[in-house]
Amino acid sequence: MDVTELIELMKKRWTARNFESRKVSDNDLEKILEAGRWAPSGGNKQPWELVVIRDEETKEKIARLYSNAMGLDHPSERYTSPPVLIAVCIDTRTIDSYPDMMPANFIAYASVGSMVQNMGLAAALMGIVVSWGTQPMGIHDELRELLSLPGYIYIPDILQVGYPAQDRHLTGRREVDEFAHHDKMDETKLRDLSP
Ligand SMILES: Cc1cc2nc3c(=O)[nH]c(=O)nc-3n(C[C@H](O)[C@H](O)[C@H](O)COP(=O)(O)O)c2cc1C
């Protein structure tokens, strides 16, 4: 694969919110997890633990927790429709081992981000979507109990993995020149983010 093909693959990865019931094979799932394994991480601490969820009842419970927290009146299909969910967890004991001067939570979350990106790209090559699902703070304790997570395990995201049942939702990106600064920051390029 050359760099142009790699960038094309990056453009192929996307976030779906509805999924077919079609199963993801064990073989494909293994490849996705193997891709995640090779992600870089701060100090190579590999702060991640993944809970791969296929059990329908558990998915339903996650959907209910999420929907209640978000004020939805039905269990969110984004957690019931995909054949696989992956709870991305951070072992916060790895964070404690980072030197004090570093923004340790950022390092851990950036590491998880690298892992999810690796998995998303591998999946995209196979026509499978891996979508992020950030979890509301208010349901952490319930998620911990549901998934038998010890108290020092933090659960920022539950990924949805499957074949999309919707047309691609096209998202744009800023041009490189809009965010790349040379030698020093050009403040005139910064966005007006006031509401
Ligand atoms: C750290 C992170 C958290 C995200 N959390 C959510 C989420 O909670 N819900 C959601 O619908 N999408 C979530 N997304 C997906 C983004 O909305 C999506 O990547 C972005 O809109 C670009 O679209 P694309 O992935 O289709 O290219 C998240 C993405 C990232 C990187």
The ligand as an ORCA input file, in Angstrom:
! r2SCAN-3c Opt
* xyz 0 1
  C     -13.024     10.848     20.810
  C     -14.270     10.773     19.971
  C     -15.489     10.677     20.574
  C     -16.656     10.566     19.793
  N     -17.859     10.397     20.417
  C     -18.975     10.269     19.660
  C     -20.243     10.088     20.290
  O     -20.357     10.012     21.515
  N     -21.336     10.005     19.507
  C     -21.260     10.067     18.143
  O     -22.285      9.978     17.476
  N     -20.063     10.204     17.522
  C     -18.931     10.318     18.243
  N     -17.723     10.469     17.634
  C     -17.665     10.428     16.158
  C     -17.520     11.814     15.555
  O     -18.720     12.520     15.657
  C     -17.079     11.643     14.098
  O     -15.846     10.986     14.039
  C     -16.973     12.972     13.354
  O     -18.230     13.596     13.257
  C     -16.405     12.791     11.953
  O     -17.207     11.909     11.212
  P     -16.628     10.584     10.548
  O     -16.073      9.726     11.663
  O     -17.813      9.942      9.889
  O     -15.558     10.954      9.590
  C     -16.558     10.582     18.385
  C     -15.301     10.668     17.786
  C     -14.167     10.754     18.562
  C     -12.817     10.803     17.880
*
